[in-house]
């Protein structure tokens, strides 16, 4: 079967490929909605790691980017044994406390978008659990990955 290139919402996505397993399926016979959120989390982590920000870095810096809000549109279902792609982009960062990611989940077999989401993250001090300004490493690495207004990476 020939794979269909998805119509990505933004250029240059960070992509995580996943094969849907039986454990991802709920009583209705399709991927459970909470599973999509788990996949978004995994994709965001892998993207952060590709930017050289790992859990070890978070602990060393005593900071973490944690989800404040998810806005999710479930558009179509995925089923067992299907290949899917989870894409993410950082679309905004205030360089202080917050950043925003977009997510798009597609099925390459037909190019269909299954989900679109926007997640707002806030920087938290791990030792206190309180919101704190981003350290310079977060500002430069996450900020450097923000896509520009026309879809290009910001300088």
JOJOJO-V861095 format. One record per pair of residues at least 6 apart in sequence whose ideal C-beta (glycine too) atoms are under 6 Angstrom apart, sorted by sequence separation. I is the first residue (numbers start at 1). J is the second residue. D is the distance in whole Angstrom. If there is no record, write none. Layout:
BEGIN
I:J:D  I:J:D
END
This chain:
BEGIN
26:32:4  58:64:5  78:84:5  93:99:4  148:154:5  24:31:5  106:113:5  124:131:6  125:132:4  92:100:4  146:154:5  90:99:6  91:100:5  104:113:6  105:114:5  122:131:5  123:132:6  105:115:4  20:31:6  24:35:5  90:101:6  91:102:5  123:134:5  104:116:5  88:101:5  89:102:5  103:117:4  88:103:5  102:118:6  87:104:5  101:119:5  86:105:5  100:120:5  84:105:6  85:106:5  99:121:5  84:107:5  85:108:6  98:122:5  82:107:6  83:108:6  97:122:5  97:123:5  16:43:4  16:46:6  14:47:4  97:131:6  76:112:6  78:114:6  96:133:6  75:113:6  76:114:5  75:114:6  47:88:5  74:115:6  43:86:4  73:116:5  99:142:6  44:88:6  95:139:5  43:88:5  72:117:4  30:77:4  31:78:4  39:86:5  71:118:5  95:143:6  30:79:6  70:119:5  93:142:6  93:143:5  69:120:4  67:119:6  68:120:5  90:142:6  93:146:5  67:121:6  68:122:5  25:80:5  90:145:5  65:121:4  90:146:5  91:147:6  20:78:5  22:80:5  65:123:6  66:124:5  89:147:5  20:80:6  63:123:6  64:124:5  20:82:5  64:126:6  40:103:5  62:125:6  19:83:6  62:126:5  62:127:5  18:84:5  17:85:5  15:85:5  16:86:4  15:87:5  63:135:5  13:87:4  14:88:5  61:135:5  10:89:5  36:115:5  53:141:5  51:141:4  51:145:6  9:104:5  6:106:4  3:108:4  6:111:5  4:110:6  4:111:3  10:147:5  11:151:4  10:151:5
END
